[in-house]
């Protein structure tokens, strides 16, 4: 009942004209970028981060989520008409969808993809609204050991993305952890991996990593494939509506795809690729006409598209409740939250309940907008998808480079991330390890607390009350340190943000005094 009342309040916020406009802009942009190969929702949201810095937080997050959902919808259009998936998750859709289009059934293929996406996203968003509050009740009870175990599970799960080159995956995992550890240590207050550079005392921002990894890096990678020859789209002939037989063969794959995509999307590095391939395999095994697969089976379009969009809603569950991004777009959306000093996690549902439930309600509205948008504009979108993305990518790169005028300085971080993206280093381990090992992220300090609790020298437990601060003679007379000294075993909350002075002052058990200032 509480969830229902919260959702009603969320709809009251979502139907405000400004938020409806943000949702409409998001789904329009998402659909447009979804049909362009090489330009996805992660890159688009990363580009808009510096532009939306001064906008309302609720409206910006609603627009980002609309772009995410719209990108999932739009990728199927070019996969069916051009045999060129706009997103990697639409690769499976192209297997059967393009064969249907070549056989003159492009309309039903696009219809089952759009309606299946709508049904799956609607059910998955309802699952998000129902499951998230219960997960929050569990998450608020998490201690250091629980977060330590969660981080280990995430690292083990993400190893599935290493593919045929474990060395690249391990390199990406280590590099992301190294970037995340830069900055001020929360437990000791010592500068860590800063190499004497004052700007690194605040650590490497998620925004910097996201823009460099998904925006500029992807632009360079697509630009390197300079011989891009777009295919001529297959015209949509006849009616786009499905026959009774098509409905009969599609509704079960829609439901099975939803059940497959939602939980896998919530797993670290689960993404949308795994559930789409799994859904395709399931439909091929369960189909009464398996001989049609490879020649235009409608089940091969309905199931994977449903799994694709259900995984998008599943990704938002750990992002909102645990602050854990499980996909590239979720990692960039995390940066969107953090640029407004909003930290996703268990406290998000109490401190920013209006934003969370307004977002969930807006997702329902965005799904209706996408269904209305995708079916009538199929022909227009197909024509627009013929254009090469190289021109748009050049403009996007310029926006990214100029992003420091609106937000974080992007120069050095983006240059480093570009090299890894162009060399096809796995990005899932990098973004997850950077988030889990961040100097302002809780799982890594929790890991260290767990290891310290096993040491004979420090037999304290994570649930014991923190010791009182030990003030030395210097602390009581130092004007910059007065009231800021803490014991080394106590967690240190370091103020951070744009232009905010962070003062760190500690008294170690041995009496050594450490004081530092950083911009």
JOFENFEN-V491127 format. One record per backbone hydrogen bond with DSSP energy under -0.5 kcal/mol. NH is the residue of the N-H (numbers start at 1). CO is the residue of the C=O. If there is no record, write none. Layout:
nh & co
NH & CO
NH & CO
This chain:
nh & co
5 & 1
6 & 2
7 & 3
8 & 4
9 & 5
10 & 6
11 & 7
12 & 8
13 & 9
14 & 10
15 & 11
16 & 13
20 & 16
21 & 17
22 & 18
23 & 19
24 & 20
25 & 21
26 & 22
27 & 23
28 & 24
29 & 25
30 & 26
31 & 27
32 & 28
33 & 29
34 & 30
35 & 31
36 & 33
37 & 35
38 & 86
39 & 36
40 & 38
44 & 40
45 & 41
46 & 42
47 & 43
48 & 44
49 & 45
50 & 46
52 & 48
53 & 50
55 & 52
60 & 56
61 & 57
62 & 58
63 & 59
64 & 60
65 & 61
66 & 62
67 & 63
68 & 64
69 & 65
70 & 66
71 & 67
72 & 68
73 & 69
74 & 70
75 & 71
76 & 73
77 & 74
78 & 74
79 & 75
80 & 76
81 & 77
82 & 78
83 & 78
84 & 78
86 & 75
90 & 87
91 & 88
94 & 90
95 & 91
95 & 92
96 & 92
97 & 93
98 & 94
100 & 96
101 & 97
102 & 98
103 & 99
104 & 101
105 & 100
109 & 105
110 & 106
111 & 107
112 & 108
113 & 109
114 & 110
115 & 111
116 & 112
117 & 113
118 & 114
119 & 115
120 & 116
121 & 117
122 & 118
123 & 119
124 & 120
125 & 121
126 & 122
127 & 123
128 & 124
129 & 125
130 & 126
131 & 127
132 & 128
133 & 129
134 & 130
135 & 131
136 & 132
137 & 133
138 & 134
139 & 135
140 & 136
141 & 138
142 & 139
147 & 143
148 & 144
149 & 145
150 & 146
151 & 147
152 & 148
153 & 149
154 & 150
155 & 151
156 & 152
157 & 153
158 & 154
159 & 155
159 & 156
160 & 157
161 & 158
162 & 159
163 & 160
165 & 162
169 & 165
170 & 166
171 & 167
172 & 168
173 & 169
174 & 170
175 & 171
176 & 172
177 & 173
178 & 174
179 & 175
180 & 176
181 & 177
182 & 178
182 & 179
183 & 192
184 & 201
185 & 190
189 & 185
192 & 183
197 & 194
198 & 196
200 & 197
201 & 198
202 & 199
203 & 200
204 & 179
205 & 203
209 & 205
210 & 206
211 & 207
212 & 208
213 & 209
214 & 210
215 & 210
215 & 211
216 & 211
217 & 212
219 & 215
220 & 216
221 & 217
222 & 218
223 & 219
224 & 220
225 & 221
225 & 222
226 & 224
228 & 226
229 & 227
230 & 228
234 & 81
235 & 233
237 & 235
247 & 243
248 & 244
249 & 245
250 & 246
250 & 247
251 & 247
254 & 250
255 & 251
256 & 252
257 & 253
258 & 254
259 & 255
260 & 256
261 & 257
262 & 258
263 & 259
264 & 260
265 & 261
266 & 262
267 & 264
270 & 267
271 & 267
271 & 326
274 & 270
276 & 272
277 & 273
278 & 274
279 & 275
280 & 276
281 & 277
282 & 278
283 & 279
284 & 280
285 & 281
286 & 282
287 & 283
292 & 289
293 & 290
295 & 292
300 & 297
301 & 298
302 & 298
303 & 299
305 & 301
306 & 302
307 & 303
308 & 304
309 & 305
310 & 306
311 & 307
312 & 308
313 & 309
314 & 310
315 & 311
316 & 312
316 & 313
317 & 313
317 & 314
318 & 314
319 & 315
320 & 316
321 & 317
322 & 318
323 & 318
323 & 319
324 & 318
325 & 323
331 & 327
332 & 328
333 & 329
334 & 330
335 & 331
336 & 332
337 & 333
338 & 334
339 & 335
340 & 337
341 & 338
342 & 337
343 & 341
344 & 342
345 & 320
348 & 345
349 & 345
349 & 346
350 & 347
351 & 347
352 & 348
356 & 352
357 & 353
358 & 354
359 & 355
360 & 356
361 & 357
362 & 358
363 & 359
364 & 360
365 & 361
366 & 362
367 & 363
368 & 364
369 & 365
370 & 366
371 & 367
372 & 368
373 & 369
374 & 370
375 & 371
376 & 372
377 & 373
378 & 375
381 & 377
382 & 378
383 & 379
384 & 380
385 & 381
386 & 383
387 & 384
391 & 388
393 & 389
394 & 390
395 & 391
396 & 392
397 & 393
398 & 394
399 & 395
400 & 396
401 & 397
402 & 398
403 & 400
404 & 401
405 & 402
406 & 403
407 & 403
414 & 410
415 & 411
416 & 412
417 & 413
418 & 414
419 & 415
420 & 416
421 & 417
422 & 418
423 & 419
424 & 421
425 & 420
430 & 426
431 & 427
432 & 428
433 & 429
434 & 430
435 & 431
436 & 432
437 & 433
438 & 435
439 & 180
441 & 438
444 & 436
445 & 441
446 & 442
447 & 443
448 & 444
449 & 445
450 & 446
451 & 447
452 & 448
453 & 449
454 & 450
454 & 451
455 & 452
464 & 461
471 & 469
472 & 470
476 & 472
477 & 473
477 & 474
478 & 474
479 & 477
481 & 478
482 & 478
484 & 481
485 & 481
486 & 505
488 & 507
490 & 487
492 & 186
493 & 491
494 & 492
495 & 493
500 & 497
502 & 518
503 & 501
504 & 502
504 & 516
506 & 514
507 & 486
508 & 506
508 & 512
511 & 508
514 & 506
516 & 504
518 & 502
